[in-house]
Amino acid sequence: MTNHYFYEGTTGPWELVIGLEVHAQVISQSKLFSGAATAFGAEPNTQVSFVDAAMPGMLPVINKICVEEAVRTGLGINAEINLVSIFDRKNYFYADLPSGYQISQNDRPIVGKGHLDIELEDGTTRRICITRLHLEQDAGKSIHDQHPEKSYIDLNRCGVALMEIVSEPDIRSSEEAAAYVRKLRSIVRCLGTCDGNMDQGSMRVDVNVSVRKPGSSLGTRAEIKNVNSIKFLAQAIDYEAERQVALLEDGGEVLQETRLFDSAKGTTRPMRSKEHAHDYRYFPDPDLPPLVLDAAWVEGIRKTMPELPDAKKARLMKDYELPAYDASIIVAETETAAYFEAAVKALKSRDSKAVKLLANWLIGDLFGALNREDKTLDTCPISEIHLAGLVDQIVEGVISGKIAKDVFVRMWETGKDAASLIEEHGLKQVSDEGAILSIVDKILDENPKMVEEYKSGKDKLFGFFVGQVMKATEGKASPEVVNKLLKEKLG
């Protein structure tokens, strides 16, 4: 890749064109058209109603909660809410689809055009337009690795409500695609409409990839199905772009087909030829009337919307003067934002310096410890109040930043607060100038040659003297006082 948007081939640059279809499972206790449960991890075929199994004469009944969550998500992605929408039958035949069709929405979805603004690593922003969000039921699951000659079917997922969120082909790199999915995931998690657990299949991405010469018409696209992590999403796009460019430059032709991503090999492989809309023979489901929403009901949902990540980020930057990078990381996950704001409330001083220091400890030391021990904020041994207490001790000059690292480790191991540990282990910072001055004099008396070298112009030796004083005080001397006294003595 030669720059952000183009792949360099032997015949010059190629533009990458990407559209994403994100399938987000609605958080609901029961399925889209039946009362069967939706809990993850249940024993196979224990959450299947007669409707899900397509028994004759069984009629679907719409789940109001699923409709509400779709509308809420639509509002969260800045989209139009269609007050009248239609459910259609999408006809295809797989062993894990008992009815031989999927109830979905084709021409008239519940949510229309919207957009998301994404931020890239270089600080630039891009607006990705969204075509639609429609509700549909999930299929079951075929299991091929339990028997050498047979496949098994688990219908627990059959009928689970999905929101399919379809972007315009506005994405131009794997980085943008990853940023888009991260942003969408943070929004649905903030709204509480989808848990975003890609490893459990509750958020999956179908990726449409094509390449073209800059300025030319769209190329033939290949669709990569059911990508279940953001890391794999980026890998699949980069591999597929290189594959298509190499194929075209070799005189070949890109086939419109569905492919699968092999995460072990980092490659895509053909699955089947890509179906067109007419292959599915869509028609309105005769068992479901048009879904008609009341405008006042939609407005009622709008009024209960939580503060979304973009708004929260802007507020943190305005109220606490946080850098955009820090604010972006904090608002990316609902749990992180809640932890941070609770810690801010517990600070004795909430000026921008103290809040910035708190953000540094959260993003750096706390996240690092969580990652090393594979923990989450829910299982974190350091509470919001205790992290704020550690920052208070630094701000008030009770301990130095260096001693704070040791205190943090002790907090992590014991669950105790910073003040108690500092008292218990005698870690208070020494700020008494008289006590520190005697140590400074001793260090300078013991190193007369280095004092002369420093005075003759070797300024870098100042750090040596600071280090010696800190070593003699076991790191407890106030760095500010040490620097002040050394400058006076060596001046």
N, C-alpha and C positions, 0 to 999 in steps of 0.2 A: 504494500500500500504506500503510495507516494505522498498523499496528503489526506485530509479528513474525508474527502468525498469520492476519490477516484482510485481505482486499481490500475496500475501501469502494466500493460501487456506488451507483447512484442510489436503490436501494431499501434501502440499509443494508449492513451487513457480510456478507461471504461467507467461509466457511471453505474453505481449500484442503486437499485430501486427496491424498497422493502415495504410490505404491508403486513400488519399483524392482526390475527384473530385470537383474542384472549378469551378463554373459557373460564369464567369465575363461578365457582359453586356458591349458591346463595346460602347464607346461614339461616337455616330454618329447622324446626323439629320434625317436620314431615315433608314429603315430596311435593312436586309441583302439581300433580293431579290426583294424588292419593294420600291416605293417612298413614302410610308406612313410614317407619323411622329412618333417619339419615345418619345415625352415629357412625363415625369412622372406626374400622377395625372389628366390626361384628363378625361372627361366624358366617361363612358363605350361605346365602339364600335364607337368612333368618329375618330379613327386613324387606319382604316382598308381599305386596297385596295382590288380590285378583286382578286389579287394574294394571299393575306393573307387569304381571305375567300374561296380560292380554287374553284373559278368559272371556269367552263369548258373552255378550250382553252387558259387560262392565263399562260404565260410563265415567269419563274423567270429570273431576270437579276442581276448578281453579283454586289454588291456595292464595288467599289474600295477602298473607305476609310476604310471599315471594314477589307479588306485584308491587307491594310497598317498597321492598328492598331494591327492586329494579328502578323504580322512580327515584328513590333516594340516590342511587348510584348515578343515574342520569343527571340529576342536579349537581352532583359532585364533579362531573366531567364537563360541566358548562354546556349541557346539551338541551335540545328541545324535547319536551315531553308531549307525546302524541295522545290526545284524549280518547281517540278511537284506534284500536289496533286489532289485528286479525291473527288467529292461530291457524297454521297450515299443517298439512301432513306432508312430510318429506319422505318419499318412498325409497327404501333400499333394503337389501336383504343380507343380514348377518345372523349368525347363530345366537348372538347375545342381544338381539333386538326382537323380542317375541312377536310383536305386532306386525313386523315387516315395514313399519314406518316410524318416524320420529315426529312428535308434535313440536313444531318450531314456528318461527314467524318469517315470512318471506318479503312480500311487497310492503306490508304495513306493520312495522315493528313498534314496540311500545316507546322506544326512545330514538329520536332522530339525530341530527348533526350536532356535534360538540367539538371540543378541542382540549388538549393538554399542552402546557408549556413545560419544556424540559430544559435542564441545565447540564452542560457538558463540562468535562474536566478543565478545559481552558477558560471557563467562566462565561462562555457564550450561551445564549438561550435560543431555543428553536420551538416554534409552534407546530405541533402535529395534530392535524385535523382528524376527527372521528366521524365515520360515516353513520354509525348506528349502534344501538345496543338492543338486542332482542332476547326474549326468554325462550328457552327450549328445555326439553327433558334429556337427561343423559342416557346413554346406552348401558348395558351390563358389561361384564368383563369376561373375556375368554382367557383361560389359563392353559398353557401348552406344555408346562414343564413338570407336571405332576405324574405323568404316565408316558411310557415310551410310544404308545400307539393311540392314545385317546386325548382329547381336549375336554376340559371341564368348563362349565358356565356358572358364573356367580352373578345373580341378578340383584344384588343389594344396591348397586348404583343405578339400576334401571329406573328411570322416572325422577331421579334427583334433579332439582332445579338448577339450571345453568344460565348465567348471563353471558352471551357471546358479544364481546365488544370489538368492533371491527374498525381498524384505522384506515385512513386514506393511504395510498402508496407514497407517503411524504417522507419516509425515513430513508436516510442515505448512507448509513454506516452501522456496523455492529454496536458501536458505542452508543449511538442514538437509540437503537432498538433496546439495549439494556437499560438506558436511562428512562425510556418510555415505560417499560414494564415495571421498573422500580417505582416510578412515580404513580402509576396506576395501582400498584399493590399497596402503596402507602395510603392512597385515598380510600380504597375499599376497606382496608383495615381500620382506618380512622372512623369511617362511617359505620363499621360493624356489619357490613353487608356480605363480606367474604373474609375468611381467615387468612387467605393468601398463602396457605401451606403448600408450596409447589411439590415438596417431596411426598405429600400424601395425595396428590392429584387434584386438590381443590382449586388450583389455578394451573392451567396448561396453556401453551401457546402454539398455534399453528402459524408458520412463517412462510410468507410468499416472497420469493426472491427472484429477481431478474436483473440482467445487465444490458446496457445499451451504450452506444457511442454518444458522448455528450451532445444534447440538442436533438437527437433522433427520437423516433416514436418508441413506445414501450416494447421491450423484448418479451419473449415467451417466458412465463414464470413457472417455477417448480414450487410445490408446497411441501414444507417439512412439517410433519404432524407431531403433535403431542410432546413438545419440548418442555421438560419439567424442571429446569433451573435456569437462572439468568446467565450463569457461566456457560452452560451448554448452548444457550440461545446464541451468544456471541460466537462460540466456536462453530456452530452449525452454519451461521451466516457467512463467516469468513471462508469456510471450506467450500460452501456451495458457490460463492462468488468466484473463487479461483477455479473451481471445476468448470463453471459455465464459460468463463473467459477463455480457458485453455481449449475447451471444446469448439467454441466459435472461431478462435484463431487457427485452429487446425482444419477448418473447413467443415466442421460438423454442425449439427442442429440441436438446439435445446428442445427437449420434449416437454409438453405440458403434462406433468405427472405428479403423483404424490410420493414423497420420499420419507424415510425414517432416518433419524440421527443415531449413529452408533457411538455412544459416549466413550466406550473403551478404546475405539480406534480413532475417534475424532473425525469420522467421515459420515456422509449420507449415502443411502442406498435406495434403489427403487422399491416402491411398495405396490403401486398400481397406477394405471393411467388415470389422469385427473378427470373427474366427472364435471359436466356442465350443469347449469341449473335445470335445463330441460330433461336431463337424465333422471332427476329426482321426481319428476312429474308432480310438482307442488299443486295442491288445491286446498281450499279452506276446509278445515276439519268440520264435518257436519255435526259432530257432537258438542261443539263449543261455539256459543254465540260470540259476536264481536265483543271485545273487552272495552267497555265504555267507562272512562274515569271522570269524576267530578272535578272541575277546576279548583273549587274551594278545598277539596280534599288534598290535591297536589300542593296547594299553597300552604296547607297545614303542615305537610311534610317539610316543605322548604323552611318554615319557621322553627322546626326542631333540629335543623342541621347543625352539627358541631363545627367548631373552628377547624377549617381544613389546613393541610400542611403549608400551603403558600401563604395564607393569611397569618398562620402562627409564626412562620419564618420572618415575615415582615414585622410583626409585633416584637419579636425577640431582638431583631436588629435595631428597631426604633427605641424600645424601652431600655435596653441594656447595652446598646452599641456593640453587639456581637458581630464579628465578621460573618460574611455570607457563608463561608465554608463551614464554620462552627454551627451556625443556625441550620444549615441544610442537613448536616449529620444528625442534629438533635431532633428535628421534626420528621426525619425519614421513617421512624417507627413510633407508633402511639405510646408504647411503653417507655421509650427513651424520653420523649417529650414530657410525659407525666412525671417521671423520676426527676428530671432536671427542674421542672417548675416547683415540685415539692421541696427540692433541695434549696432552691432560690428563696422560697418563703421562710426556710429555717435559718438562713444566713443572718448574722447580726448586722452586717453592713451589706446593703444591696446596691452599692455604687458599681459603676461599670467595671472597675478594676477587680473587685471581688467576684463579680459574676463571671467575668472572663476567666479568672483563675479557676473557678468552679467548673466551667466548661472544659478547660484544659485537663483537669483531673478526671472528669467523666470520660472524655473522648480518648485520652491517653492511657492513664494508669488503670482506671476501672475497666474500660473495654478490653485492654490488654490482658488483665487478670481473668476476665470472663472468658475470653477466647482461649487462653491457655488451659483453663480447667473445664472448658465446654459447658459453661453455665450461662444462664440468662438472667436478666434483671429480676425475674420472679424468684430465682434461687440465690440471688446475690447476698453474701454474708454482711455486706456493708450497706446499711440503710441510707435513705436520702438525708435524714437528719444527721447521721454520723459523718457522711461525706461533707456536709455543710459545716459541721463542727471542726473537721480537720482544716478546712479552708479558713475558718475563723481564727484558729490557732496560728496559722501562717500570717494572715493579715494583721493580727494584733501583735506580731513579733514574738510570740511565745516560743515558737520553733522556727528554724530555717527551712527552706525548701528541701535541703538535703536530708535533714532529720525527718521531715515529713514523709519521705520515701520509706524510711524505716518504720515510722508510726503506721503508715498505710498497710505495710505487710503484717504488722502485729494486729491491726484492726481486722484484716481479712482472715487471719488465723483464729482470732478469739471472738470476733463479733462485738468487742468492746468499743466504747467511744474514745476519741482521740485524747480528750482532757484527762481521762482516767489513766490511760496508758502512759501519757507524758509524766504524770505525777508518780505513777507506780515504778517507772524505770529511770526516773531522774533525767529526763530528756529536755528540760527547759533550756531555752537559748540563754546564753550569758550575754547581757547587754551592759553590764557595769564596766565603764571605761577604765576605772582604776585596776580592776582585776585583769582586764585584757591587756592594759598597757604594760604591766609587769612582764607578761608573756612576750609581747612584741619586743621589749627591750632585750629580753633574754635571747630571742631568736636572732636579733641583729648583732648582739655581742658575740654570738657563736659563729657568725658568718661574715667576718669583717671584709674578706676578699670580695665576696659577692656584693656587699654594700658598695664597695668602691667601683666595681664593674657597673652596677646599676647607675651610680651617680655619673659615670663616664659615658652613659648613653645606652646601655643595654636594658631598655625599658621592659623587655619581656620577662626579666627576672622578678618583676613585681608579683607575678603569679606564683613564683616559687615561695616568696615570703608569706603570701596569703595562705598558701597550702600548708606551710610549716606551722603557722599559728593555729589553723583549723585542726591540724593533726594533734597538736599539743593540747587542744581543748576538747578533743574527741568530737569535733564537728559542732560543738555547742555554742561557740562564739558567734555573735551577730556579725554576719558578713559586712554589713554597712559600717559597723563600728570598727571592725578590723581594717577595712579599706581606708577609713578616715584617719585612724591613728598611724597607719603605715605611711600614708601620704605626708602627714605632718612630720614624721620622724625622718623620712627619706628626702623630704623636700629641699 
